[in-house]
Each structure stands twice: as structure tokens, then as C-alpha cells.
Amino acid sequence: MNLFQKLRTEGVFKWVSLNLSENLLKSSKTPLLGAGPFRTCQNPRFYGRNKRAQSERLESPVETLTVNCDNVSPISRKTRAQAQAALLEYLHSTRSLQFIDAENMSKNSPFFIKKILEKVKNKAEIGSSITRFLRYHPINEFEPFFESLGLKPSEFVSLLPRDLMFLSDDQVLLENYYVLCNYGIARNKIGKIYKEAPEVFRYDSGVLQLKLQAYIEMGLSQSAMIKAVASSPYLLIGDANREFVKMMERLKSVGIESSWMEKHLSEGNHYDWSQMLDLLSFFSKMGFNGEQLGELIRQHPGILLECSGNMAFSFVGLLLKLGLTLNEIYMFFLQFPPIEFGKFYRNFRHCYLFLIEIEMDIEEIGRIVHSHTVLLGSCALKRANSLLTNLSVGKKRLCSIIKDNPQELKKWVLGSKVGPLPNSGEDLKSQIQKTKFLSDLGYVENTKEFEKAFKLFRGNGMELQERFDFLVKYGLDRKVITETIKVAPHILNQSINVLEMKINYLIHSLGYPISSLVTFPSYLSYTSERVELRMSMYNWLKDQGVAEPNLALSTIIACGGDYFIDCYVNRHPKGAEIWQKLKQKIYSH
């Protein structure tokens, strides 16, 4: 009795269970050719990803031809055809495999073919050379077999039997394999089933057929089950999956038959049946009756099937965040536009992030979403940076344009030509105000110093003047502030809220006078986290008696990070530990 015979499953289970997998494989709807217990795939699946299999090397008397997942190097059509013919002849005539199996293995195992070609020396006579090689070097037939089922070498190397080399030695595997083929599952999809649910291929005779038949008796069509099993192989393990069965019953209760599932299920997708049930329940609680819910899902299957309903949950959550009520969301879904849901959601989310990126107030975004939901889901907008550049406008003006007329978004979709907007009166007014502000500071127009200052001071003239006046409010002399910002113009490039926060921290938390800004104006350009971390560490070192009191603010804040650690933090044995704790605490706010 061989190893696989010892592993044969005892007993017959009538039902099936589901252990949801996280693997997502690409879908293929390739039909099968042939009749009876043997079928073959029309189009082979070729692989070419740079992943190397990491597995234990086992000693074996056979010629192991497993290869890594480097791209298959180009092979001429003639050479490939000769190699495939030689392998087919070996598998069918020498090893006595069914012709349809030998043909499928020889045509759909490009990595294995490549490896054989690397072994032969006489390149002029490929066919006879391979025949001669195979005569004296028996191969592990499971390698081309698994590859022909749609698995890459890196995926099946760990699945290779340890003590078998011939397929005919594992009749249990072959019997269950033929059951799946007979059922209509494409051979290049069976590899996924073997990878995710290998116990399926250890069932006793008749068990797998009973499991498949059990779902048919629940009212599911064979075509629907083919897609369900291909996407969720674990349906064939254990007892019937309750969530899957409940999902089918729930769909049937709202008028959706299994033929709808057959049409819209994708063999390459992963489905979370429990989450899909939750979505249907949520829509029912939102106000949908059975007829409305069935019609919505029929017209827009993506609501249920895109990411197993997770995309719909995300969309509803975003609408709630932006101020819509559940009743308003219910009314919106009742009149959902004729556009594929996945595309609608991606457009909507991109528009939302676009408005965030141009710094539109969240209240204004909510207002636009409330009144123009369909518009946002129908426009595939260009990227914000690209649009700002092409329109030659700033974020503030772009926000104003969209707030005045959200329909302008239609002009900025992907593929549209976008040119600079005409200079507005506001832009001219801002330039005049900025010129006046700089002149008041003492800059002379039409000089290099003026042009340099015009670029360094960001914002319009009114904003710059408001920030300047704000600093005066704290008691600093105008002449002092003027000289200060000439030295450090970036101070006025911050909003009033940020300036106020930094000055309050300087005065009330650190205990420094406002006059400290005269000697160290760059304080306002450092982040609050940097200032808090440096000063917290400095105060701790003072308490430990290893730092001089009353150090200048610039000495603590302005020095480089490595210098601060070497000259201050490392003065105390526990300095590095305290530094890391403070850093973690402050930067995690």
C-alpha cells in the first residue's frame, strides 16, 4: 500500500463546507474539448513571473525537471512543436496515459518543455534527442501534470508527491480529477482546486460526485456550480457551507435564480458569501423590499459582487460621512444611474480625493456630494496636479470655480483637452495687493530683490498682510517684524492658525518671551513636533543636572539631529531611552 492509499479519506460526506480563501486568480472561461471522462483545454496558460520556489530538496531516482519561475525564453514554433510531440509520444505510448491527458500535458507545460530542451545536446534533431533522453531518464510526471492544470512551478513544487513519479501510481487523484473534468470544470482551473483544497483529490470513489450532486439538488444549476467551485474550491470540503446555501436562498427569495449567478459569477474571483448576505440584509433594513432589492441587483450586479459587497459598504459609509442620511442613500440607490457600479464607485472616490487634494472645505464637499452625486460618479477626472498645471490656476481659484458650478468637472475628464484659464480680476487684484505689501516692506519694484521676494512670499497680498498684522498683535514692533520677515520670509507662508499655535506654545508652554522671535525668527518654520521633542528632552536633561540652564532657543532647536543626540541626549546613560519614549509619544499624537 503506497503513501497516498494510506491517506485515502474514510466515509462519505453528503454535504460541502466553505473555508474562504484569500487567493485571487485571474478568470478564464476557456471551454473544454472532447467527450467522456477526458477533456482538454483549448488555450494553454503560460506563466512568466520572477518568483523562485523555496522548498525542501528531496533525493529521488528520477530526473527532476522542476524549474523556477523565470520567464520562458523564446523558443521557435518548430522546436516547440517537436518537443511537444516527443513528450506526447512518451506519455501516451511509453507511459500509457490516455491520449487526451498526454496531449494536454505536453501542450500546456511550457516550463517543463523548456527544461527538457536544456537537457538535450543535439539541437539539430530535437524530436529524436528528446525521445532518447526520456528513454534513459524517467521524468516525474506530476510536474507537467500540475503545470498543465494552471499552476506555476513555484506553486506546485511543494505539492509534488515524495514517493511517486508516475501518475498511474495515484489512481485516487486521477479518479477525482476525472470527476471534475466530467462535471465541466476546465483543466486549467483544476490546479487552483488542488492548491487550495488538496483533500478533494483524496476522496473515496463516489464521494466527490455526491458532494457536487448535493448542491444541484438544492436547485443550483451545474453551470453555476462550475463557476462557484472554480472560484471557491473549499465548497467541496466537508459539509455544505451554510453561508453559501443561505446566499442562494436569499437571492431566490428576491426573484434572482441560479441562472443569474451563472451569468455573473467569475471563476477567478473570491467571494465572501457571509459579507454578501450582510449587504443584502443592510439594504433590507435601509428600506428595500424584496422586489426592489431583486431589481437593483439584477440591474447592477456589481453592487453585490464587486469585492463581495465591500465596495458598496465603502460607498455607503463615505456618503454617510459626507452628511447624507440613510433615507437619502436609499432614494439614490432606487434611481441608480445606468453605469457599472465598480466604475461609478472608483470615479466617485477619485473625485472626492480630488476635492480633498485641492483643499476644499469638507462642508463644501458634502454640499457638492449631496447635490451632484451622479455627476461625481460619472466623471473620470484628471489628476489634481496635472489639472492645476494645465489650467494655470491655484487651488483656491479651482475650488471657487467648482463651488460656483460643479458641472465644470465634466470638462476636466481624462482624454479631454484642457488649456489655461483666462486671468481673472481676482488674480490681478491679488498681484496688486502683493506688490503694495512688498513695497511697504521696503522692496523696490523692478529690481532683482523684489522679484526674488515676490517668489519667496507665498499667498496673495491680503493674506500676507493679515499674517503680518497678526504678528503685530502680539506686541512686536512693526520695524522689528519687517526686518525679521525679510530675513525669514517663510514665516508668513504659514496660516494664521499655525502661527498662533506656535507662538502660544513658545510663550505659555516654553516660557519664552515673544521677543525671542527677533533673535530666532526661524523658530516659526520648525514643526511643532520637533520643537516639543527637543524642549522636552532638554528639560529632562536639566532635571538630571547634565544640561546647562537657560540655553538659547536657537541652540536647542536649530542644531542638526545627530549633533543634538551626541551633545545632549548621550550626556545621560538613560538619555537614548528617554529620547525614544518621548519621540514615540509626541509623534503618535
URSULVEN-V114331 format. One record per pair of residues at least 4 apart in sequence whose ideal C-beta (glycine too) atoms are under 6 Angstrom apart, sorted by the first residue. I is the first residue (numbers start at 1). GAP is how many residues later the second one is. If there is no record, write none. Layout:
I;GAP
I;GAP
//
This chain:
1;4
3;160
4;166
7;195
8;164
8;194
9;193
9;194
9;195
12;195
14;200
15;199
15;224
15;225
16;195
16;219
16;220
16;224
17;220
17;221
17;222
17;224
18;216
18;217
18;223
18;226
19;215
20;252
21;175
24;246
25;167
25;243
26;242
27;239
27;240
27;241
30;11
30;12
30;13
30;156
32;7
32;154
33;7
34;4
34;5
34;6
34;66
37;141
37;145
38;60
38;62
39;142
40;60
40;64
41;145
41;146
41;147
44;63
44;64
45;105
45;143
46;64
47;105
48;23
49;20
51;18
51;103
52;16
53;100
53;101
53;104
55;102
55;103
58;104
62;76
62;78
62;103
63;74
63;76
64;76
65;47
65;50
65;74
65;78
66;77
66;87
66;91
67;44
67;48
67;86
69;83
69;84
69;85
72;38
72;42
75;4
75;5
79;47
82;44
82;45
83;30
83;34
83;43
83;47
84;22
84;23
86;41
86;44
86;45
87;19
88;4
88;14
88;15
88;18
89;4
90;4
90;44
91;4
91;6
91;11
92;5
92;7
92;10
97;4
97;5
104;4
104;44
104;83
105;4
105;39
105;40
105;43
108;40
109;35
109;38
109;39
111;42
112;31
112;32
112;35
116;14
119;14
120;9
120;10
120;13
122;7
125;4
133;4
140;25
141;4
141;25
141;26
142;4
142;18
144;4
145;22
146;5
146;10
149;38
149;41
149;42
150;38
150;41
151;4
151;5
151;40
153;4
164;5
164;6
173;4
173;28
176;25
176;27
176;32
179;29
179;30
180;5
180;10
183;29
184;42
185;4
185;41
189;41
193;4
193;40
194;4
196;37
197;36
197;37
197;39
197;40
200;36
203;4
203;5
211;25
215;5
215;10
220;4
220;5
220;38
221;37
221;41
223;39
224;34
224;37
224;38
225;4
227;38
227;40
228;4
229;6
230;37
231;36
231;38
231;40
235;6
240;5
242;4
243;30
243;31
244;29
246;31
247;26
247;29
247;30
250;30
251;5
254;36
254;39
254;40
255;39
256;4
256;38
261;4
264;37
271;37
272;36
275;33
275;34
276;28
276;32
276;33
279;30
279;33
283;5
283;10
284;4
286;40
286;44
287;43
288;4
288;5
297;7
300;36
300;41
301;4
302;4
302;38
302;39
302;40
303;9
303;38
304;5
306;5
306;35
306;36
307;4
311;34
315;30
316;13
319;5
319;10
322;44
322;47
323;43
324;4
324;5
332;41
337;37
339;5
344;33
347;30
347;32
347;33
348;28
348;29
350;31
351;25
351;30
354;27
354;30
355;5
355;10
357;27
358;26
358;37
358;40
358;41
359;36
360;4
360;5
360;39
364;39
368;4
368;38
369;4
372;4
372;34
379;30
379;34
380;33
380;34
381;31
382;4
382;5
382;30
382;32
387;4
387;25
390;28
391;30
392;28
393;4
393;5
393;28
401;7
402;4
423;4
430;30
430;31
433;28
433;29
434;27
437;24
437;27
437;28
438;5
438;15
441;41
443;6
443;7
443;10
444;6
445;5
453;4
456;33
457;7
457;32
458;35
459;4
459;5
464;28
467;25
467;29
470;26
471;5
471;10
472;6
474;40
475;39
476;4
476;5
480;38
484;37
485;4
485;6
485;7
488;33
488;34
490;35
491;30
491;33
494;4
494;5
502;22
504;4
505;4
506;4
506;6
510;25
512;4
512;41
516;4
516;37
517;4
520;33
520;34
526;4
526;5
526;31
529;57
529;58
531;26
532;4
532;54
533;49
533;50
533;53
534;22
534;23
536;46
537;42
537;45
538;18
540;38
541;5
541;6
542;5
542;7
544;28
546;25
546;26
551;4
551;5
553;4
554;4
559;4
559;5
563;4
564;4
565;4
566;4
569;6
569;10
570;5
574;4
582;4
583;4
584;4
//
